[in-house]
Amino acid sequence: MDGTLIVGVDGSPPSLRALDWAADEAVRGSLALRVVHASGWEWYEGHEPSFGINREAVRAQADRVLAAAAARVGERARAAGVTSGVLDEDPAAALIRESRRAAGVVVGSRGRGRLAGLLLGSVSLSVAARASCPVTVVRGGEQSLRGGFRRVVVGVDEAAGAAAAVAYAVRAARLRDTELLAVHAWRRPVPEAGGGPRPAGAADPRRLRAERELDVALRSAVRDHGAVAVRHEAVEGQARAALLDASATADLIVVGARRRPGHTGLQLGPVNHAVLHHAACPVTVVPHA
């Protein structure tokens, strides 16, 4: 892995927002920025099959998209150093390949094809599900995109599996000089849901376990990656609901995704799917073994 942040652009408004976000992130993290456009983007999301494509026209369009992107980002990320390139291949495959040696990949939430009305574009979903490095899908409103909430959120399931996501979130909060909010959801078994109230002063053991998971997950990451203002919430209910609620007042939400060796399918769970499709702020998916 090198210190380069990759951002994929296709000329659409969502990809330009991703470009701006990536430029700011590169400067913030002292990373080089590489802007890439895969010429296969023209037919990837619902366009005509590749055998009907005028490849010279596609390449000319790709060059125009990349030149406009480079001009847009050049001044914004001057301190980071910007390179660019057109990749003559499928965009998801290109970005997944680039991810093998990158510090991170950034994509927009939707593309320009006939499927652009989807909540999350197929390129973004494929890259988030298969990349070797952290992938940020840039979505949300203006306040979160400009860092106006001053909060990074990380979802914690089990402490042992959350280490990579928590470490990323701690670094992100430190670079932004913002609060880190760690969220862990817990639930009572169904038969207890309609039971009577717990005696006054008695703590639910499941809540206590959730709070212990948060303590364990945060302790080593904060120690290793620098002091940040940390708050944690053990939320009763579904994890997807807890994270989506937290995203409404966050600048970034970070979740982990397990990568299973030899598995070639989409490697995202239902909680990650919900966050990627519906979060009110940018989402970073951090892979772990």
C-alpha positions as CSV (number, residue, x, y, z in Angstrom):
1,M,0.0,0.0,0.0
2,D,1.3,3.5,-0.8
3,G,0.1,6.9,0.3
4,T,-2.2,7.6,-2.7
5,L,-5.9,8.3,-2.5
6,I,-7.7,7.1,-5.7
7,V,-10.9,8.9,-6.8
8,G,-13.0,7.6,-9.7
9,V,-14.8,10.2,-11.8
10,D,-17.4,9.9,-14.6
11,G,-18.4,13.6,-15.0
12,S,-21.7,13.2,-13.1
13,P,-22.6,15.6,-10.3
14,P,-22.1,12.8,-7.6
15,S,-18.7,12.0,-8.9
16,L,-17.7,15.7,-8.8
17,R,-18.8,15.9,-5.2
18,A,-16.6,12.8,-4.6
19,L,-13.7,14.5,-6.4
20,D,-14.0,17.6,-4.1
21,W,-14.2,15.4,-1.0
22,A,-11.2,13.4,-2.1
23,A,-9.2,16.5,-2.7
24,D,-9.9,17.8,0.7
25,E,-9.1,14.4,2.3
26,A,-5.8,14.2,0.4
27,V,-4.7,17.5,1.7
28,R,-5.9,16.7,5.2
29,G,-4.1,13.4,5.3
30,S,-1.0,14.5,3.3
31,L,-1.8,11.9,0.6
32,A,-1.1,12.0,-3.1
33,L,-4.3,12.1,-5.2
34,R,-4.9,10.1,-8.3
35,V,-7.9,10.9,-10.4
36,V,-9.0,8.1,-12.7
37,H,-11.7,7.7,-15.3
38,A,-12.4,4.3,-16.7
39,S,-13.6,4.5,-20.3
40,G,-15.8,1.5,-19.8
41,W,-18.0,3.8,-17.7
42,E,-19.9,4.7,-20.9
43,W,-21.6,1.3,-21.1
44,Y,-21.2,-0.1,-17.6
45,E,-24.5,1.1,-16.0
46,G,-27.2,0.5,-18.5
47,H,-25.7,1.8,-21.7
48,E,-25.5,0.0,-25.0
49,P,-23.2,-3.1,-25.3
50,S,-19.6,-2.5,-25.9
51,F,-19.6,-3.9,-29.4
52,G,-21.8,-1.0,-30.4
53,I,-19.4,1.7,-29.0
54,N,-17.3,4.0,-31.1
55,R,-14.1,3.6,-29.1
56,E,-12.4,6.7,-30.5
57,A,-15.4,8.8,-29.4
58,V,-15.4,7.1,-26.0
59,R,-11.7,7.8,-25.5
60,A,-12.2,11.4,-26.5
61,Q,-15.1,11.8,-24.1
62,A,-13.0,10.1,-21.4
63,D,-10.1,12.6,-22.0
64,R,-12.6,15.5,-21.7
65,V,-14.0,14.1,-18.4
66,L,-10.6,13.7,-17.0
67,A,-9.3,17.0,-18.1
68,A,-12.3,18.8,-16.5
69,A,-11.8,16.8,-13.3
70,A,-8.1,17.6,-13.1
71,A,-8.7,21.3,-13.7
72,R,-11.4,21.3,-11.0
73,V,-9.2,19.6,-8.4
74,G,-5.8,21.0,-9.2
75,E,-6.0,24.2,-7.2
76,R,-8.0,22.6,-4.4
77,A,-5.4,19.8,-3.8
78,R,-2.2,21.6,-4.9
79,A,-0.5,20.7,-1.6
80,A,-1.2,17.0,-2.1
81,G,0.1,16.5,-5.6
82,V,-2.4,15.3,-8.3
83,T,-2.0,12.8,-11.1
84,S,-4.6,11.5,-13.4
85,G,-5.2,8.7,-16.0
86,V,-7.8,7.1,-18.3
87,L,-8.2,3.4,-17.8
88,D,-9.5,1.5,-20.8
89,E,-11.6,-1.1,-18.9
90,D,-14.6,-1.8,-16.7
91,P,-14.7,0.9,-14.0
92,A,-15.4,-1.3,-11.1
93,A,-12.6,-3.7,-12.0
94,A,-10.3,-0.8,-12.6
95,L,-10.9,0.7,-9.2
96,I,-10.7,-2.6,-7.4
97,R,-7.4,-3.3,-9.0
98,E,-6.2,0.2,-8.1
99,S,-7.3,-0.5,-4.5
100,R,-4.6,-3.2,-4.0
101,R,-1.9,-0.6,-3.5
102,A,-3.8,2.5,-2.5
103,A,-4.4,4.2,0.8
104,G,-8.1,4.6,-0.1
105,V,-10.6,4.8,-3.0
106,V,-13.3,7.4,-3.2
107,V,-16.4,7.2,-5.4
108,G,-19.7,9.0,-5.8
109,S,-23.0,7.6,-4.8
110,R,-24.5,7.3,-8.3
111,G,-23.3,7.3,-11.9
112,R,-24.6,8.7,-15.2
113,G,-26.1,5.6,-16.8
114,R,-29.8,4.7,-17.1
115,L,-29.5,3.2,-13.6
116,A,-28.4,6.5,-12.1
117,G,-31.7,6.9,-10.2
118,L,-30.7,4.0,-7.9
119,L,-29.9,5.0,-4.3
120,L,-26.4,3.6,-4.9
121,G,-24.7,3.0,-8.3
122,S,-23.5,-0.4,-9.3
123,V,-19.9,0.7,-9.6
124,S,-19.9,2.2,-6.1
125,L,-21.5,-0.9,-4.6
126,S,-19.1,-3.3,-6.4
127,V,-16.0,-1.3,-5.3
128,A,-17.2,-1.0,-1.7
129,A,-17.9,-4.7,-1.6
130,R,-14.6,-6.0,-3.1
131,A,-11.8,-3.4,-2.7
132,S,-8.6,-4.2,-0.7
133,C,-8.4,-0.8,1.0
134,P,-10.9,1.6,2.6
135,V,-13.6,2.8,0.2
136,T,-15.5,6.0,0.7
137,V,-18.9,6.5,-1.0
138,V,-19.5,10.2,-0.9
139,R,-23.2,11.1,-0.2
140,G,-25.2,13.4,2.0
141,G,-25.9,17.0,2.3
142,E,-23.8,20.1,2.2
143,Q,-23.2,20.4,5.9
144,S,-21.7,16.9,6.2
145,L,-19.7,17.3,3.0
146,R,-18.0,20.5,4.4
147,G,-17.5,18.9,7.8
148,G,-20.0,21.1,9.5
149,F,-21.1,18.6,12.2
150,R,-17.6,18.0,13.5
151,R,-18.3,14.4,14.3
152,V,-17.1,11.1,12.9
153,V,-19.2,8.0,13.7
154,V,-18.0,4.4,13.7
155,G,-20.1,1.3,14.0
156,V,-18.8,-1.4,16.3
157,D,-20.2,-4.9,16.3
158,E,-17.7,-7.1,18.1
159,A,-14.5,-5.5,19.4
160,A,-12.3,-8.2,17.8
161,G,-13.7,-7.6,14.3
162,A,-14.0,-3.8,14.6
163,A,-10.3,-3.0,15.1
164,A,-9.6,-1.9,11.5
165,A,-12.7,0.3,11.3
166,V,-12.1,1.9,14.7
167,A,-8.5,2.6,13.9
168,Y,-9.5,4.3,10.7
169,A,-12.2,6.3,12.4
170,V,-9.9,7.5,15.2
171,R,-7.4,8.7,12.6
172,A,-10.2,10.4,10.6
173,A,-11.4,12.2,13.7
174,R,-7.9,13.2,14.7
175,L,-7.2,14.7,11.2
176,R,-10.5,16.6,11.4
177,D,-10.0,17.6,15.0
178,T,-13.6,16.4,15.7
179,E,-15.4,14.2,18.1
180,L,-15.5,10.4,17.5
181,L,-18.8,8.7,18.3
182,A,-18.7,4.9,18.5
183,V,-22.1,3.2,18.2
184,H,-23.0,-0.4,19.2
185,A,-26.5,-1.7,18.9
186,W,-27.9,-4.4,21.2
187,R,-31.3,-6.0,21.5
188,R,-33.3,-8.0,24.0
189,P,-34.5,-11.4,23.0
190,V,-38.0,-11.2,21.5
191,P,-39.8,-12.9,24.5
192,E,-38.5,-10.1,26.7
193,A,-39.5,-7.3,24.5
194,G,-43.0,-7.1,26.0
195,G,-41.9,-7.9,29.5
196,G,-42.4,-5.6,32.5
197,P,-40.0,-2.8,33.3
198,R,-36.7,-3.6,34.9
199,P,-36.4,-2.6,38.6
200,A,-35.1,0.9,39.2
201,G,-31.3,1.1,39.2
202,A,-30.9,-2.4,37.6
203,A,-28.8,-2.3,34.4
204,D,-29.6,-4.7,31.6
205,P,-26.7,-7.1,31.2
206,R,-26.9,-6.9,27.4
207,R,-26.3,-3.1,27.6
208,L,-23.4,-3.7,29.9
209,R,-21.9,-6.2,27.5
210,A,-22.4,-3.7,24.7
211,E,-20.6,-1.0,26.7
212,R,-17.8,-3.3,27.4
213,E,-17.4,-4.1,23.7
214,L,-17.2,-0.4,23.0
215,D,-14.6,0.2,25.7
216,V,-12.4,-2.7,24.4
217,A,-12.7,-1.6,20.8
218,L,-11.8,2.0,21.5
219,R,-9.0,1.6,24.1
220,S,-6.2,0.3,21.9
221,A,-7.1,2.4,18.8
222,V,-7.1,5.7,20.8
223,R,-3.8,4.7,22.4
224,D,-2.1,3.8,19.1
225,H,-3.5,6.5,16.8
226,G,-3.6,9.7,19.0
227,A,-5.9,11.3,21.5
228,V,-9.4,12.3,20.3
229,A,-12.6,13.3,22.0
230,V,-14.4,10.0,22.2
231,R,-18.0,9.3,23.1
232,H,-19.8,6.0,22.8
233,E,-23.4,4.9,22.7
234,A,-24.9,1.5,23.4
235,V,-28.2,1.8,21.5
236,E,-31.0,-0.6,22.0
237,G,-32.5,-1.6,18.6
238,Q,-31.3,-2.6,15.1
239,A,-27.8,-1.7,14.2
240,R,-28.8,-0.3,10.8
241,A,-31.3,2.1,12.4
242,A,-28.8,3.2,15.1
243,L,-26.1,4.0,12.4
244,L,-28.5,5.7,10.1
245,D,-29.8,7.9,12.9
246,A,-26.2,8.8,13.9
247,S,-25.4,9.6,10.2
248,A,-27.9,12.5,10.3
249,T,-25.4,14.6,12.4
250,A,-22.1,13.2,11.2
251,D,-19.5,14.3,8.7
252,L,-18.4,10.7,8.1
253,I,-19.6,7.2,9.1
254,V,-17.1,4.3,9.2
255,V,-18.1,0.6,9.1
256,G,-16.1,-2.6,8.7
257,A,-16.5,-5.3,6.1
258,R,-15.1,-8.8,6.4
259,R,-13.2,-10.1,3.4
260,R,-13.3,-13.9,3.0
261,P,-10.3,-15.3,1.1
262,G,-11.3,-16.9,-2.2
263,H,-14.8,-15.4,-2.1
264,T,-15.6,-13.4,-5.2
265,G,-19.1,-12.2,-4.5
266,L,-20.2,-9.0,-2.8
267,Q,-18.8,-9.0,0.6
268,L,-21.1,-6.7,2.5
269,G,-23.6,-7.5,5.2
270,P,-27.2,-6.1,5.5
271,V,-26.1,-3.3,7.8
272,N,-23.4,-2.1,5.4
273,H,-25.9,-2.2,2.6
274,A,-28.4,-0.1,4.5
275,V,-25.8,2.4,5.5
276,L,-24.3,2.7,1.9
277,H,-27.8,3.2,0.4
278,H,-29.4,5.5,3.0
279,A,-26.8,7.3,5.2
280,A,-27.0,11.1,5.4
281,C,-23.2,11.6,5.1
282,P,-20.2,10.0,3.4
283,V,-19.6,6.3,4.3
284,T,-16.2,4.6,4.5
285,V,-16.1,0.8,4.3
286,V,-12.9,-0.6,5.9
287,P,-12.1,-4.2,4.9
288,H,-10.7,-6.6,7.5
289,A,-9.8,-10.3,7.4
